[in-house]
Amino acid sequence: GTYFRVTTFGESHGGGVGCVIDGCPPRRRLSEPDLQAELNRRRTGQEGRTTTNRNETDTCRILSGVTDGVTTGTPILIFVPNTEKSRHDYNEMSMVYRPSHADATYDMKYGVRAVEGGGRASARETVGRVAAGAVAKKILKELSGTEIIGFASQVHDVVIPEGMVDYNCLTQDEVDRSVVRCPVPEYEEKMMAAIDTVHAVGDSIGGVVTCIIKNCPRGLGSPVFDKLEAELAKALMSIPASKGFHIGSGFAGTFLTGSQHNDPFFVDKDGRIRTRTNQSGGIQGGISNGEVIVMRVAFKPIATIGRKQQTVTRDKREVELKALDCHDPCVVPRAVPIVEAMVSLVLVDQLMAQHGQCNLFPINQDLQEPIQFPALV
């Protein structure tokens, strides 16, 4: 971010993971339970069918930036210790490159890496993202009633048909009642069956997370390089295992004509300018228009599998490798709160930018009159 800035730190089997948040507004109520609720959604061990058997508690501590339950405006440090550290399990990995992991590219770039569990390249790094996202989510809900809700819309070849989920009525509770975070029971069963089948043979599958934003303020984003969808794409494509992003009609829009794809405007009963359709996905000209923002993120089959694979060592010997039986057969269910977190971080940053550039200088303000800034408390 630019105004609401987040740095994550830590490795998979190091002392711990977490984040530093710079630019968080002061006087916002914040406590560890606010963060823990989101971290619990991300953590492993849910039903034991869709996730790795590593069982971290992910208990968080706020070490700075909050006094008497209120943010101070100074940097917030959130720390989550690692409790399950198994350095000896990764001895072989120090010399062998796992296919489709970051092992080889980290060595190519740095010449050194934290081997255990993938180190910095591990999805455990996302703990810091989710903790920071919990802060952003809370701010958005309090200031504008904005809700960010993600769900599994595809697992392997099981795809929820377009239009089956009513975005206006969808709730997070409805999604979280499902083990795979699929709000359609019929398709939840099919997704679970697909995951169980591939897990039984030591393999993995991918899928798609759909994320919606309800009650997003209008005017977020910039017209050219910092379009709102560009900021969202960058944030979401930084998540481990993400391989694709689209917004609104996405690639399906290429099959339509302009007359079919355009979103006609109308004025609703409350006098607001709205669109009758939403092919744009809630963003036009790089700026939010107040409609529901709809985006999708594709996740590859997780690279760690329980099957033997051909690879090479650091000294260029060809070998056969069987990874530890410690992997997610499908990352999609656990990716949902991570996607929500990254979207929340983008929105808070954009909301602060919008306030600074435009809200301090209202439309039609008489520029001859001195600007009245809010009084300091």
Secondary structure, 3 states (H helix, E strand, C coil): CCCCEEEEEECCCCCEEEEEEECCCCCCECCHHHHHHHHHHHCCCCCCCCCCCCCCCCCCEEEECEECCEECCCCEEEEEECCCCCHHHHCHHHCECCCCCCHHHHHHHHCCCCCHHHHHHCHHHHHHHHHHHHHHHHHHHHHHCCEEEEEEEEECCEECCCCCCCCCCCCHHHHHCCCCCCCCHHHHHHHHHHHHHHHHCCCCECEEEEEEEECCCCCCCCCCCCCHHHHHHHHHHCCCCEEEEEECCHHHHHHCCHHHHCCCEEECCCCCEEECCCCCCCEECCEECCCCEEEEEEECCCCCCCCEEEEEECCCCEEEEECCCCCCCECHHHHHHHHHHHHHHHHHHHHHHHHHHHHCCCCCCCCCCCCCCCCCC
